[in-house]
Amino acid sequence: MQLRNARLCLDCEEVHDAEQCPVCASESFAFMTRWVAAPERRERVRLPQEARPATPFGARQEELQSYRALLDPAHKPNGLGWRLARQGAVGLALVGVAGWLWKAGGASRAEKEPQ
């Protein structure tokens, strides 16, 4: 059991790492790290803020430039494709409405003409 996961049951004083105490099934507990300091988990020490590299998450400068180019609002490589798709959808809708009106007009003419 790891110290940072160890819990002390406040009812029966059992040390456990479950959500409920395995002895009394109580859900009232306190973490052991409240009284016992846990050692640092990291193997390497972090550099101070001013000594860290300028790039976040250790990314290379080329990667950052690529992400900036992708996130730039002025850069829209797929703008033409989406515009064509919207125009195509509007065109299909207009053709559908025209067909519906044509059928509706033909049905009303058939009702007016005696046979």
C-alpha positions in Angstrom: 0.0 0.0 0.0 1.4 3.4 -0.9 1.4 6.1 1.8 -0.3 8.7 -0.4 -3.3 6.2 -0.8 -3.4 5.0 2.8 -6.5 6.0 4.8 -7.2 5.8 8.5 -10.7 4.7 9.4 -12.1 7.2 12.0 -14.4 4.6 13.5 -12.2 1.6 14.1 -8.7 3.0 13.4 -8.0 0.5 10.7 -5.5 1.5 7.9 -6.8 0.7 4.4 -6.8 2.1 0.9 -10.4 1.2 -0.2 -13.4 3.6 -0.4 -15.0 1.8 2.6 -13.2 0.4 5.6 -12.9 -3.4 5.1 -13.4 -4.1 8.9 -16.5 -1.9 9.7 -17.6 -0.7 6.3 -17.4 2.9 7.4 -16.9 5.7 4.9 -15.4 8.2 7.3 -11.6 8.3 7.0 -8.6 10.6 6.9 -5.6 10.3 4.7 -2.4 9.2 6.4 -0.4 11.9 4.6 -2.1 14.3 7.0 0.2 13.2 9.7 3.1 11.4 7.9 4.8 13.3 5.1 5.0 11.3 1.8 8.3 11.4 -0.1 8.5 13.1 -3.5 7.3 10.9 -6.3 9.3 12.5 -9.0 12.7 11.0 -9.9 14.1 14.2 -11.2 13.8 17.6 -9.7 12.0 20.3 -11.6 13.9 23.3 -12.7 12.8 26.7 -11.3 10.4 28.7 -13.5 13.0 31.0 -14.9 15.4 28.1 -15.8 12.8 26.1 -17.7 12.9 26.1 -21.5 10.6 28.5 -23.3 8.7 25.8 -25.1 5.8 24.2 -23.2 5.8 20.4 -22.7 9.3 20.1 -24.2 8.0 20.7 -27.7 10.4 21.6 -30.5 10.3 25.1 -32.1 9.2 23.5 -35.4 6.2 21.8 -33.8 5.1 25.0 -32.1 5.2 26.9 -35.4 3.1 24.2 -37.0 0.5 24.4 -34.2 0.5 28.2 -34.4 -0.1 28.0 -38.2 -3.0 25.6 -37.6 -4.6 27.7 -34.8 -4.2 31.0 -36.6 -7.7 32.4 -37.4 -6.5 34.0 -40.6 -5.3 30.6 -41.9 -8.3 28.8 -43.4 -7.0 26.0 -45.7 -10.4 24.3 -45.9 -12.6 27.4 -46.4 -13.2 26.7 -50.0 -14.3 23.1 -49.4 -16.9 24.1 -46.7 -18.2 26.9 -48.9 -18.8 24.5 -51.8 -20.5 22.0 -49.4 -22.8 24.7 -48.1 -23.7 25.9 -51.6 -24.3 22.3 -52.7 -26.6 21.7 -49.7 -28.5 24.9 -50.5 -28.8 23.8 -54.2 -30.2 20.4 -53.2 -32.7 22.0 -50.9 -33.9 24.3 -53.7 -34.2 21.4 -56.1 -36.2 19.5 -53.6 -38.5 22.4 -52.9 -39.0 23.0 -56.7 -39.8 19.3 -57.2 -42.3 19.4 -54.3 -44.0 22.5 -55.8 -44.1 20.9 -59.3 -45.8 17.8 -57.9 -48.2 19.9 -55.9 -49.0 22.1 -58.9 -49.5 19.0 -61.1 -51.9 17.5 -58.6 -54.0 20.6 -58.3 -54.2 20.8 -62.2 -55.4 17.2 -62.3 -58.1 17.9 -59.8 -59.3 21.0 -61.8 -59.4 19.3 -65.3 -62.3 16.9 -65.8 -61.5 13.7 -67.6 
